């Protein structure tokens, strides 16, 4: 039997299909180009914001031994990264970026560490013959093989801590040795923070009452000039382990 409504079905169906079809926006119709950011490079936005590279991936110019004049044999450039060969120790082997110093800044860097490795990134480092290593004057962002280090680690010795001062919360963001990590340091008198793989691991107010208490707790008694300077050089540590650093960029605040 033919119902009267059957005559309307061919007309209704196209209208229904047309009404349910999603409208394409101009953005959807345009083909978006994939933006690829190369290692050791800055975007135009970063340049306009005042970011600068401390290493271009090829030429280590600007980097030299702590208290020295040349780029040391214990470091090399490998696959676009500054590599510590692991020939350093508690004293000796560290490098500094010599052309300029920094006070308040935001700094980012990509790194990986060898198995059981230990390293660090320092700032506000002061050079003088009376100092044997950057850690005698400069605060340290701790870089270490958290999962494979052969000795127990105190919280203030752990990855992404402010070494000897503030422990970092690294739950959920630790990677095995040999894998690349992204880190960030933000330092200003109003407040400082450390970051690891997108997570804020700690924050503190420099030179505050709490900071002074930790600074004078006894850990730094043998290094009376630790963290006294409020500006200084950036340094990378060779603490006897292979370590790689790239995408090292900084913006003065």
N, C-alpha and C positions, 0 to 999 in steps of 0.2 A: 504494500500500500504506500502510495506517495503522500507524505504529509505536506501541508502548505509551507511549514518551516524549512523543509528541505531545499526549497528554492533560494533561501537566503544564505545557506551554508557556504557556497562558493564565494559569496561576497564578504562574509564575516571572517572567514579563515585568513585571507591576505591581510585584512585589517588587524587581526590579532597578532599575526606574525610580525607585522611592521611595528606594532605598539610595544612588543616584547623585545625587539632587537635593541641592544645597547647602542646609544649614540656615540660615535667616535669623536673624541675631542681633537682639537688641533694638535695637542701634544702627542696624542696617540698616533695620529696620522704621520707625524714627522719621525724620521729615523734619527734616533739619538746616537751620537758618536760616543763610544766608550773612552773614558778619560783614563789614561795610563800615566801614573806618576812614577818616574824612574827613581831608582836608588840615588841617593846623594844629589838630589836636585830640589829646587824650590818652585812652588807654583807662583803665578803672577800675584795672587792674593797674598801669599806669604811674604813675597818681596815687598809689596806695598805696606804690609803690617810691620816691617822692620826685622824680619827673620834674616839670619845669615848662616851660611854653611861654614863649619870649621874643618871640613874635609870633603874634597870633591870626588873621592873614590879612586883616584889615580896618583895624585901628587901629595905627599905628606908635608909639603912646605908649611911652615908655621909651627909644626910639631918638633920638639927636641927633647933631649934628656932633661930631667929636673936638675937644676943648677948647672946645666950644660949648654953647649952651643950648637950641637948637631943632632940629627936624627940617629938614634942608636942602632947598633947591629941586632939588638934583641927584639926589634920590631920590624915588621915588613908590611907591604900592601899585598893582600891576597883577595882576589875576586871582589874587588870594590870595598874592601874593609881594611881598617888598620888592625893588624894582628900582633898580639903579644906572643912571642915564641916560648914563653915559660922559662926563660933563663934568669929572671929576676928573683928577688926574695923579699924578706922583710925590709931590707934596705937596698936600694938600687933597682934599676930597671924601669922606673916609672917615667912617663913623658908628660909634658905640659904643652898647651897651646900658648905660644909666647907672644904673638903680636899685640894682644890686648887683654886687659883684665875686666872683670865684671863685678857689679854690686848686686842690684836687684835684677832678676832675669827669669825667663822661662826657657827651659832647655829640654830637647827631646833627643833620644838616641836609640838605635837598634843594636842588640848585642846577643852573643851566645858565648857559652863557656865550655871548656873541655871537661871530661869526666873527672869528678872529685876536685874541680877547679875552684879558685878563689881569686877575686879581682875587685875592682871598685872604680867609681867615678867621683872625683873630688872637685870642690869649688872653693873660692876664697883662699887659694894656696899662695903662700909667700915663699919666695926663693931667697936664700941666704946661706952662706957656707956653714952657719951654725945649725942649720936644719939638715937632717939626713934624708928625709922623705916627705912627700906631700902630707901624709897623715899627721905630722906634727903640728900643722897649722890649719889644714882644711877639713871641713866636714865631708863625710863620705856617704854616697849612695852605695850600699853594699850589693855587690854582684857575686854570686856564689852558686855552686851546684847544690841546691837545697836538698834534692832527693838523694844525691849520691855522695855527699861529703863524708869522709871516713870518721870524723869525730863529731860528738854531740855539739849542737849549736845552741847557745843561749838566744833568747828572743832578740836581743839587741845585736847579735851577730848574724842574724838571718837575712835572707834575701829581701831587698827593697826596704831595709831598715835604715835609719839614720844612725850609722854605726856608733855604738857606745852611748847613744843618747835616747832615741825613740824607736821601739820595735814596730815592725810593719805587719799589717794584717794581709797575708798573702793567700788566704784560703781560697781555693778555686782557680787560681791563676798561675800556679807554678808549672813550668814545663821541664822536661828532662834535659840533661846536658846535651849540647849539640843542636838544640832547636833555637830559632831566633825569637827574641823577646823585644817588646817595645817599652821604653821607660820614659818618664817625664819627671823633671824637677821644676817646681815653681818656688821661687824664693823672693820674698819681699818682707820688709819690716812689719807689715800688717799681718802677715801670715805666710807660712810655707807648707808645701805638700809634696809628697812623693807618690808616683803612680807606677803601676806595673800591668802591662797588657790590658789597659783600659780601666783598671781598678785603682782607686785612691787607697794607698796602703797606710798612710799616716798623714797627720798634719800637726803643726805646732806654731807657736808665735816666737820668733827669734828674739833673744835678749829679754824675754819675759821672766817673771819670778820663777816659774816652773823650769824654764830653760836654764837659768842661772843655777838652780838647785841641781839639775842633772849635770851641768857643766862642771860643777865643783864637788861632785859626789865622791871623788877619789880616783876615778878611772883615768883622768887626764893629769894627775899630779906630776907625772914624769915629763909632761909636755905642757908647760905653763902658758905657751902661746897658742894653744889649740883654740880655734874659733874666735880669737881676739880680733883679727883683721875682718873688716866688714866689706872688703872687696879684695879680689885676687884672681889668680889664674885658674883655668880648668885643667885637670890632670886625669890621666888614665893609668891604671895600675897593672904592672906585671908582678904578680905575687907568687911566681913560680908555676903558673898554669897557662895553658893556651887560652887566649880570649880574643874575640873579634868584636870590632865596633864599626858601625857605619851609620849613615843618615844622622850625623851629629850636627844639630842645628840649634841656634840660640837666638833669643830676642830680648834685648835689654828692656827693662820695665821702668 
